[in-house]
Amino acid sequence: MSEKEKIKKPIYKRWWFWIVAVFIIIAVAGGGDNTDNNSSTAVAPATEQKQKQPVTFKVNQEAKVGNLAYVASDIKTATVIGSNPYLQKKTEEQFLLVKIKVTNNDKEARTIDTNLFKLFDTQGKEYSAMGEADLYVNNDSHFFLEQVNPGMSRSGFIVFEIPKGMQGLTLQCSSGLGFSGGQDARIDLGV
């Protein structure tokens, strides 16, 4: 092309025009009036935090979260788990064993796993359940990727390894794994 043909080309047919247009659109969509955005973002986190605050239930009280229902019924501590003397696990601290019943109220099978549970202390420290402990404490029912059909329940112990003498513990139960998750309920264990 000659210099005259390049000059006659409309501006919207030039590549740099579209790059500038995209940046302007992004700036306008993301920007806006700064005073309005600042005031709404200052209020929004507090509102979101209140909505994410899980409801707290008591031991032997059914905690419904999503399409799952949980009942914690027996809480005990131990330094050794496993009834078989050749298949035991020991700790220098303590194991917290929580007997839990999980009921599937969904219309399809749901996966039950120890990853549905977290333990929290009064300082907000989070403790994960020991998936391998299922082998030591549960004979008939298991909490390792167990498929539970609609209307069915599974009961067994969830085990946490925690420091000795902890108090004010709450068990967080999730509405599910993956896309089923996102909602939580807490059970005050009374210890």
C-alpha positions as CSV (number, residue, x, y, z in Angstrom):
1,M,0.0,0.0,0.0
2,S,1.1,3.5,-0.6
3,E,1.2,6.2,2.0
4,K,-1.9,7.8,0.6
5,E,-3.9,4.6,0.9
6,K,-2.8,4.2,4.5
7,I,-3.9,7.7,5.4
8,K,-7.4,7.2,3.7
9,K,-8.1,4.0,5.8
10,P,-10.8,4.8,8.4
11,I,-9.7,4.8,12.0
12,Y,-11.8,1.9,13.0
13,K,-9.9,-0.3,10.6
14,R,-6.6,0.2,12.3
15,W,-5.4,-2.4,14.9
16,W,-4.3,0.1,17.5
17,F,-7.8,1.7,17.5
18,W,-9.3,-1.6,18.9
19,I,-6.6,-2.0,21.5
20,V,-7.3,1.6,22.8
21,A,-11.1,0.9,22.7
22,V,-10.7,-2.2,24.8
23,F,-8.7,-0.4,27.4
24,I,-11.2,2.4,27.6
25,I,-14.1,-0.1,28.0
26,I,-12.2,-1.9,30.8
27,A,-11.5,1.4,32.5
28,V,-15.1,2.6,32.3
29,A,-16.5,-0.8,33.5
30,G,-14.1,-1.2,36.3
31,G,-13.9,2.4,37.3
32,G,-16.9,4.5,37.8
33,D,-17.4,7.1,40.6
34,N,-14.8,6.3,43.3
35,T,-16.8,7.8,46.1
36,D,-19.7,5.4,45.6
37,N,-17.5,2.4,45.2
38,N,-15.5,3.2,48.3
39,S,-18.6,3.5,50.5
40,S,-20.2,0.3,49.2
41,T,-17.0,-1.7,49.6
42,A,-16.6,-0.5,53.1
43,V,-20.1,-1.9,54.0
44,A,-20.0,-5.1,51.9
45,P,-17.3,-7.1,53.7
46,A,-19.1,-6.8,57.1
47,T,-22.4,-7.9,55.4
48,E,-20.7,-10.8,53.7
49,Q,-19.0,-11.9,56.9
50,K,-22.3,-12.1,58.7
51,Q,-23.8,-14.2,56.0
52,K,-20.8,-16.7,56.1
53,Q,-21.0,-17.0,59.9
54,P,-22.2,-20.6,60.4
55,V,-25.1,-21.4,62.8
56,T,-23.9,-23.2,66.0
57,F,-25.7,-26.4,67.2
58,K,-25.2,-28.5,70.3
59,V,-24.3,-32.2,70.8
60,N,-27.2,-34.5,70.0
61,Q,-28.9,-31.8,68.1
62,E,-29.4,-32.2,64.3
63,A,-27.4,-29.7,62.2
64,K,-28.8,-29.4,58.7
65,V,-26.5,-27.9,56.2
66,G,-27.4,-28.0,52.5
67,N,-28.8,-31.5,51.8
68,L,-26.8,-33.2,54.6
69,A,-27.8,-33.5,58.3
70,Y,-25.2,-34.1,61.1
71,V,-25.6,-35.3,64.7
72,A,-22.6,-35.4,67.0
73,S,-23.4,-37.7,69.9
74,D,-20.2,-39.0,71.7
75,I,-17.0,-37.0,72.3
76,K,-14.0,-38.6,73.9
77,T,-10.2,-38.2,74.1
78,A,-7.5,-40.8,73.9
79,T,-3.7,-41.1,73.4
80,V,-4.0,-44.4,71.5
81,I,-6.6,-45.4,68.9
82,G,-7.2,-48.9,67.6
83,S,-8.5,-52.0,69.4
84,N,-6.1,-54.4,67.6
85,P,-2.7,-54.3,69.5
86,Y,-0.9,-54.7,66.1
87,L,-2.8,-52.0,64.5
88,Q,-2.8,-48.9,66.7
89,K,-1.8,-45.3,66.4
90,K,-0.3,-43.3,69.3
91,T,0.2,-39.6,70.0
92,E,2.2,-37.6,72.5
93,E,-0.7,-35.1,72.6
94,Q,-4.3,-36.4,72.3
95,F,-6.8,-37.7,69.8
96,L,-10.3,-36.2,69.9
97,L,-12.9,-38.7,68.7
98,V,-16.3,-37.4,67.7
99,K,-19.1,-39.9,66.9
100,I,-21.1,-38.4,64.1
101,K,-24.1,-39.5,62.1
102,V,-24.5,-38.1,58.6
103,T,-27.8,-38.3,56.8
104,N,-28.2,-37.7,53.0
105,N,-31.4,-35.7,52.4
106,D,-30.5,-35.1,48.7
107,K,-32.2,-36.7,45.7
108,E,-29.0,-38.4,44.6
109,A,-26.1,-40.2,46.2
110,R,-23.6,-38.0,48.1
111,T,-20.0,-38.6,49.0
112,I,-19.2,-38.6,52.7
113,D,-15.5,-38.1,53.7
114,T,-13.5,-36.8,56.6
115,N,-12.8,-33.7,54.5
116,L,-16.3,-32.5,55.4
117,F,-15.1,-31.8,58.9
118,K,-12.9,-29.2,60.5
119,L,-12.3,-28.5,64.2
120,F,-11.9,-25.0,65.6
121,D,-10.7,-23.8,69.0
122,T,-11.6,-20.5,70.7
123,Q,-8.7,-18.7,69.0
124,G,-9.9,-19.7,65.5
125,K,-7.2,-22.3,64.9
126,E,-8.3,-24.9,62.4
127,Y,-7.6,-28.6,62.8
128,S,-8.2,-31.2,60.0
129,A,-9.7,-34.6,60.5
130,M,-7.4,-37.5,60.2
131,G,-8.5,-39.5,57.2
132,E,-6.2,-42.5,58.0
133,A,-7.7,-42.8,61.5
134,D,-10.9,-44.2,60.0
135,L,-9.0,-47.5,59.8
136,Y,-8.4,-47.5,63.5
137,V,-11.8,-46.5,64.9
138,N,-14.5,-47.5,62.5
139,N,-15.2,-51.2,61.9
140,D,-18.6,-51.2,60.1
141,S,-19.0,-47.7,58.7
142,H,-16.4,-45.6,57.0
143,F,-15.8,-41.9,56.2
144,F,-13.4,-42.3,53.4
145,L,-15.1,-41.3,50.1
146,E,-18.2,-43.3,51.1
147,Q,-21.2,-43.1,48.7
148,V,-24.4,-42.6,50.7
149,N,-27.8,-43.0,48.8
150,P,-30.7,-40.6,49.4
151,G,-32.4,-41.1,52.8
152,M,-29.6,-43.2,54.1
153,S,-27.2,-42.5,57.0
154,R,-23.7,-43.4,58.1
155,S,-22.4,-43.3,61.6
156,G,-18.8,-43.4,62.8
157,F,-16.0,-41.6,64.5
158,I,-14.1,-38.6,63.1
159,V,-10.6,-38.3,64.7
160,F,-8.6,-35.1,65.2
161,E,-5.1,-35.0,66.7
162,I,-4.9,-31.9,68.9
163,P,-2.8,-30.5,71.8
164,K,-3.7,-31.6,75.3
165,G,-6.1,-29.6,77.4
166,M,-7.9,-27.8,74.6
167,Q,-11.4,-26.4,75.4
168,G,-14.1,-24.5,73.6
169,L,-14.0,-26.7,70.5
170,T,-16.5,-26.5,67.7
171,L,-16.9,-29.0,64.8
172,Q,-17.5,-27.5,61.4
173,C,-19.6,-29.6,59.1
174,S,-19.8,-28.8,55.3
175,S,-22.7,-29.1,53.0
176,G,-20.6,-31.3,50.7
177,L,-17.5,-31.8,48.7
178,G,-16.7,-29.8,45.5
179,F,-19.7,-28.0,44.0
180,S,-22.0,-29.3,46.8
181,G,-20.0,-27.4,49.4
182,G,-20.0,-23.8,50.4
183,Q,-22.3,-23.9,53.4
184,D,-21.2,-24.7,56.9
185,A,-22.7,-25.4,60.3
186,R,-20.9,-25.7,63.6
187,I,-21.5,-28.0,66.5
188,D,-20.4,-26.9,69.9
189,L,-18.7,-30.0,71.3
190,G,-19.0,-28.8,74.9
191,V,-15.3,-29.6,75.7
